[in-house]
Amino acid sequence: MAANLTIKYYLAEEKYRRAQTSEERLNCLEGMLQVIPKHKGTDHLQAAIRWRIKEARAEVQAERDAPKSGRTFRIPRQGAGTVVVIGAPNSGKSRIIAELTNAQPEVAEYPFTTREPFPAMMSCQDVLIQLVDTPPISQMPIEPYVVNYVRTADLVVLAFDGSSDDAPDDTLNIVQQLEARKTLLDQTTGYAEDDFSKLRVQTLLAATQADDQDAVVRISLFRESMPRDIPVVQVELQSRDSCDSLRDVIYESLGLIRVYTKAPGKAAVYEVPFAIPAGSTVETLAERVHHDFVERLKFAKVWGAGGHDGQQVGRDHVLLEGDMVELHV
């Protein structure tokens, strides 16, 4: 029997995936259980959620009882998406941030220059996207907060030094460390069907120093050992055109469309779009505008390529790139 999950459930699941603390995850799981359709098609998923709730409650209690230890960094989500940049020492992570944003992270030839996560904003097609630089990942155990960043990211950029013979093994070590923590770098994001605790995270391999004569060989060696296929973009960070291409690939990988909103009776102004996933509905947009709109939404009017201007539509209407939407609550 099909699960026939609703938009409310998918929104709740998205909030759960982005939760950064045990208490947030517990609250999101309880919300998922409330909104999931109750029928035989969701019995297995309901059981998995209940199991995760029990586990989350234990985590919350353990954190309350245990003395504080280890490092943790909380970075508020900003922009239309959060892209976490990870990589081995000297893989070009910080240089990617420096070239794609106006930020100035410390960039040096010696390893472990980045000691703390560093957020910055990248602009592309009138949309702001958050990039987060992270400390390099080596043979030492990966920091738990870095795993959390990866699991809650909309996209992971895995930096790969195309000029280094060590890059294939060093990068594979990162993949394996994350996989040991049930985080799978993959082509798409979503929970594994056979294990709700395993999360696939959409990943892009950014091969820096791409003009090195052996870069292609090193990339091939890594892809032969990589358990899952992920897209690769070769970038030369000294080239403005190459950096712009990487910027475009990151934006396209997020699968966003730009839609605009206007108040009833007001003139349409095509500025400051909402960037939402392709295939999103009016209901999804209403949730992004204000969470109260989902319950109060009566109908919407849409101007764009999907119908005649000012067409009245329901909450299930699928929006298209460039649509102007007037929400009525």
Helices and strands as residue ranges (DSSP letters): H 7-18, H 22-35, G 40-42, H 43-65, E 82-87, H 93-100, E 118-124, E 127-133, H 144-152, E 155-161, H 167-180, E 183-186, E 190-192, E 195-208, H 215-225, E 232-234, H 240-253, E 256-262, E 274-277, H 282-289, H 293-296, E 299-303, E 311-313, E 324-328
